[in-house]
Amino acid sequence: MRTEQYTPRPAEGRLGILLPGLGAVSTTLIAGVELARRGLGRPIGSVTQMGTIRLGKRTEGRHPLIKDFVPLAGMEDIVFGAWDPFPQDAYESALNAGVLDKWEHIEPIKDFLQSIKPMPAAFDQRYVKKLEGINVKPGRSKRAWADALREDIRRFKEEKGCDRLVMVWCGSTEVFIKPGEIHQTLEAFERAIDEDHDQVAPSMLYAYAALMEGVPYANGAPNLSVDFPAMVELAQKNGVPVAGKDFKTGQTLIKTVLSPMLKARMLGLDGWFSTNILGNRDGEVLDDPESFKTKEESKLSVLEHILQPELYPELYRNFYHKVRINYYPPRGDAKEGWDNIDIRGWLDYPMQIKVDFLCRDSILAAPIVLDLALFLDLASRSSLHGIQEWLSFYLKSPMTAEGLYPEHDLFIQQMKLKNTLRWLMGEEQITHLGLEYYLDNVQELAAV
Ligand SMILES: NC(=O)c1ccc[n+]([C@@H]2O[C@H](COP(=O)([O-])OP(=O)(O)OC[C@H]3O[C@@H](n4cnc5c(N)ncnc54)[C@H](O)[C@@H]3O)[C@@H](O)[C@H]2O)c1
């Protein structure tokens, strides 16, 4: 049973959502929230805004909206801040991103979007090779950047009159960095900041600054950022919730729905070939092999964890898995992802599944950012800190406690999320056993 300690405190006052990166995802989120507030658009895809939760038995008919069940910050109480190495405000950046219709969704809120100007970024081109930033913090001292970011956070909170803040990394994918010695303890990591160590990427400085200021942090990209032991130690020490990494939007979302089906029905897998074309700035950044490697690692691990070849060697020991991302400018943000899946059934007969997902990257990502921000704020008000595994639902490479494998199956993740909300509010967990509808003596049976 939950103790009083975890009862969520009410969401009073303003919530500031701080976004490192004011690109396609961020501007689509910001515009969407403002359009929804003005009744000019619907927040489709957001579980916090549209989802319901079943409480009690199926016969009770209790299905409140999640936002009525748990105390979440209201859309009207949200304010936005951002950093970006490009100086364009949210209006210009939204136009550049080319996600939203200029006349229907950008011009009507032009003034609002223009009011969001990016703060100078902690940016170093060695970590995102394809970008050249001009709106950047001076010098190269990592300690000075971390201090300046902390100062930005405090100033923003003061100027906007925020009661609480959360930060969600929506910046570009940085080059691949494997966790090393300096990432193992907070002490080693802080020393590395002071020594301007190469393995301290800018995204880690944002995460560090946030946690030092007691601000919950989620990482929407596949780079490490907050996903290493030193940061988890800091999150625990300062009592701050964290989540990461890499928004689960297009192809991986489909993968984490289809592959559990194969395993549930004991169908074998010979190969899964995934390829994408996309032409936004994210696609351009991922055209650099070092940034792509970070993404590839994140996308590849999903199948191994879901299919568990060690438990089902006959079905999944040798499947071939390939993921490709191709930068193709004509498509802009309208990504197309193809999957060719070679499966095997009764008596080893081969079959195939083909998926062609014509999606819109940022349209799928924006509601995830909103939900992560609102749920992290809830976690913080509920005295939850460290890794929030119940938010894996939104992420391609979920962070977990040491020694635990990540749960990738979307519907297990959804159950974990909803059961966490039930737990926080002192409601019964739903196990889906359901025998009580059929057996009179099920309570007695449970007792023996
Ligand atoms: N859209 C999706 O479906 C999706 C899914 C999973 C992950 N992501 C990740 O989300 C991130 C954002 O995606 P996007 O489509 O908005 O990309 P984008 O290129 O449009 O925007 C990223 C922004 O981050 C800025 N940036 C880079 N380094 C920075 C730094 N050090 N500090 C502050 N800003 C910095 C860039 O200048 C750019 O404006 C990317 O890392 C992407 O891989 C997106």
The ligand as a Gaussian input file, in Angstrom:
#p B3LYP/6-31G(d) Opt

LIG

0 1
 N       10.279000      13.942000     -33.695000
 C       10.392000      12.728000     -33.304000
 O        9.583000      11.900000     -33.626000
 C       11.516000      12.332000     -32.397000
 C       11.505000      11.031000     -31.882000
 C       12.530000      10.650000     -31.027000
 C       13.520000      11.548000     -30.704000
 N       13.525000      12.792000     -31.246000
 C       14.624000      13.663000     -30.905000
 O       14.150000      14.892000     -30.441000
 C       15.119000      15.881000     -30.722000
 C       14.410000      17.067000     -31.358000
 O       13.896000      16.710000     -32.626000
 P       13.484000      17.847000     -33.660000
 O       12.826000      17.168000     -34.803000
 O       12.798000      18.950000     -32.961000
 O       14.910000      18.355000     -34.134000
 P       15.301000      19.814000     -34.646000
 O       16.610000      19.625000     -35.346000
 O       14.190000      20.445000     -35.396000
 O       15.482000      20.632000     -33.300000
 C       16.543000      20.416000     -32.438000
 C       17.044000      21.774000     -31.994000
 O       18.040000      21.581000     -31.008000
 C       18.978000      22.599000     -31.156000
 N       20.179000      22.243000     -30.417000
 C       21.221000      21.470000     -30.787000
 N       22.150000      21.429000     -29.810000
 C       21.678000      22.191000     -28.784000
 C       22.180000      22.546000     -27.513000
 N       23.370000      22.111000     -27.107000
 N       21.434000      23.355000     -26.738000
 C       20.217000      23.803000     -27.140000
 N       19.700000      23.509000     -28.353000
 C       20.418000      22.697000     -29.155000
 C       19.139000      22.713000     -32.661000
 O       19.699000      23.955000     -33.032000
 C       17.712000      22.564000     -33.129000
 O       17.045000      23.796000     -33.298000
 C       16.162000      15.237000     -31.622000
 O       17.283000      14.847000     -30.859000
 C       15.467000      14.007000     -32.113000
 O       16.354000      12.949000     -32.437000
 C       12.532000      13.209000     -32.083000

